[in-house]
Amino acid sequence: MLAEAAQIRRAMEYYDAQGWTDGLPVVPVTESYLAGFLAQTGRDPGDVLLALPHLNRELTVRLAAINAALAGCKPEYFPVVVAAWESLAREGYPSRAIWQSTTGTAPFLIVHGPVRERIGVNSKGNVFGSGFRANATIGRAIRLGVINAFGLRPHELDQATQGTPAKYTACIGENQEESPWPPMHTEFGLAASDSAVTALTIRSSMHIEARHTMVPEQLATDIAGTIARTGSLVHETISAALVLSPEHARLFAGAGWSKADVRRFMFDHAVRTPAELAAAGKDALSSRTRWRLPADHPDALPGSAAVGDQVRMLNSPDAVLVVVAGAANAGVSAIVETFGPRGTAPPPVTKVQDWSPR
Amino acid sequence: MPAVSICTDPFTLTTQAMARSYGFPGFEYVSIPHPVASLSVAQIRDRVRDLLPGLLRILGVE
């Protein structure tokens, strides 16, 4: 056993020396071990799951499987990993080079449906935290694919100024069982019996503590104020995923609010005055990028300075996604700051394909 | 049309990595001090004046 442990350590050091890790040790992968992953999908090993044309690089099913195995996934997690890559391809930001941006985004995965139970995806307590192999390794499988298939390493092609801890892994389950509303994937055309993954490009996750209110408008105002912070404004408007704990979701639903009502409230109340935007140097728009900047900036679009009583920070109620996750034990929720959708397209809710092991 | 890339100094490693990924490891470009986004018009003019000799050299202008 001692000799085997030394061999495992040598393999781990080898992978690290090649730069094939996220800084943590990875699991050694052999062809026979890889075959177990590939047997879990009907996709051909050579199928391209995501292409980044500006880098002239592609991630195939085989590369996805290698990185899932390196990440510590069990083979039976692989259909979820495949769906996550398909969702990222549909979401669109990765193929527009967002992973090289100084913003420093991370892919964030939400897993829906029966597969959560089957492979042990946590959707309850500590849902953003550690302790669950499926969450930890499915999210990490994406990160390692980004590093190894696309070569997006920090200090090289990954230009993130600070990045986010979500770049190690960011994968949660939807807590459908303790949600007062239908499962999120059924809002976007899938059956409750389907399993699905929604991948979003995110910048940060912000905590909301609201333990004592029983008034839905108070809770919603608290949340809207978090969405509307000026620091998140790079573009003209922002978007968010509102991850409600069961307690907060039930407060809304108990007052007769649907998810659409929550989204509408956010659209109407995530606002800033022109003076607040000017105080933060974000009252005007760039003539080229339409990014926010001060009205006296050389690149400010003439006439773009905010006017009126209030400026909406969201361009549509659909710029907010609502999902329930976490334990039913406190008035704690989160705003996940996303880079899309901004109400122009539905989120990339992607079905996990049923498979018959070959 | 002949063109020259202009980057700021913190992007040197990335620029070189992108050049390698496109098969041009010795690709020449102009690097200037960071930042640019928060400069005034006068400061931008200074930056342009300072970078012009390097840009013309890469273009082969005598």
Interface residues (C-beta under 8 A of the other chain):
Chain A: L55 N56 R57 Q100 G151 H155 E156 L157 Q159 P298
Chain B: F11 L13 T14 A17 M18 S21 Y22 L39 S40 V41 I44
